[in-house]
Amino acid sequence: MLSGLIPVTDSLLVLVVSLLVVREPLQGFMTALGQAAGASAESDLIRSTRLALEDLLAGLSCWLLDLTVYQVGRTAFVVVYLNPSQPMDGGAIDLIRDRIQERCQSLLACPGRTEVILTATPPFAAAGVA
């Protein structure tokens, strides 16, 4: 009964092992492809970044409207949309950006760049909603 499987056993084992081994490099390739295409970082990373920045901005005169985190290779890019409650000069904006950069650097544990965009309305509001 099993004598028919003996000639193809090696081939079957090679196929099974290949399928198991190929999965990890394929996942790594798909992740790298997503990063190169500009896909957002994982939702857990975005959520933890949002919570950390909301905590940081609680004492400042700005409201966090939205943010996005992109991870390209080993570098994270964080774009933060803020609504200042009062007029701000360039020095105040630079100070806020530096504090956000420091917080993101410690949170993300990788090299990062931060951009702060001041706006009165959320950038990704639904169409037709004011």
N, C-alpha and C positions, 0 to 999 in steps of 0.2 A: 504494500500500500504506500509506504513512504519512499520506496525505491524510485518512484517517478520524480520526487522532489530533490533528490540528492544532486543531480547535475545542475540544477538552477538555484540551489540554496545560497551559494556564494553571491550570485547576482542579486538575489532578493535581499540579502543582508547589506550589500553595498548600496542598493536603492534606499533601504530604510535608514541607514546611517547617513547617507547623503541628504535625505529630506530633513533629518533632525539637525544636522550641522549647518545647512544652508539657511535655515530660518533666522539665526542671529545676524549674520552679515547682511541679509536682505533687509531686516528691520533697521539696521544701522544705515544702510544705503537710503532707505525710504525717509528716515529722519533727516539725513543730510540733504536729500533732495528737497524736502519741505522747508528746511532752513534756507537753502539757496533760493527758493521761490518766494521767500518772505512770509512764511506761515508764522502765526503767533506761537508763543511759547505755550507750554502746557497750562491748562486752566488752574491747576493748583499753584503754580508759580505766579500767575497773574493775580490770583486771589490773595496770596500771602503778601505780594508786593503792594496791592491796593490797601490791605489792612495796615501795613507798616507805614505807608505814606499818609493815610488818613490820620493815624496816630501822630505822625510828625507834624502835619499841617493843622492839627487841632488848636495849637497855640499861636499859629500865625494868622494873618488876616487874609487867608485864601481858602477857597473851597475847591476840593478835587472834583472835577466834572467827569473825567474819564482818564484812562491810561491804557497803553498797550505795551507789551513786552515782546520783542523779537529776539531770538537767539540765533546768531549766525556763527557757526563754529563754536569757538570758546568765548566769544564776545556777546554780551547782552546789550540790547538797545532798548531804552525805556523812554517813551514819549508820554509826557504828562500834560493834561489840559487843565488849566487852573482858571478860576474866576476870582480875581482880587476884589475884596470888598471896599477898597479905597484906591485912589491913584498911587502908583508906585514908580519910583525912579529906577534907572538901570542897575544901580548898586544893590537895591533891595531884591530885585529879580535875580541878580547874580548870587546873592546870599542864599535865597531860597533854592536855586538850582544846585548850589554847592552842597547844601544840606540834604537835598534829595539824592544827589550823586553819592554822598557818603553813606546814606541809609541803604541805597540800592547795592552799593559795593559790598557792604557787610552782609546783606541779605542774600544776594545772588552768588557770592563766593566765586566770582569770575570777573575778568575785566569787563568794564561796561562804559557806555556813553549814555548821557541823559540829556534830553531836550525838554524844555518847558515852553509851552505855548499858552499865552494868555488869551482868553476868549470869554464872552458872556453867555454863550449858549453851548450846550453839549455838541461835540462835533459829529456824532453819529446818531442824532435824533431821527426819529421816524419821519418820513416825508409827509408834509402837510401838518406837522405838529409844531406849534410855535412855542 
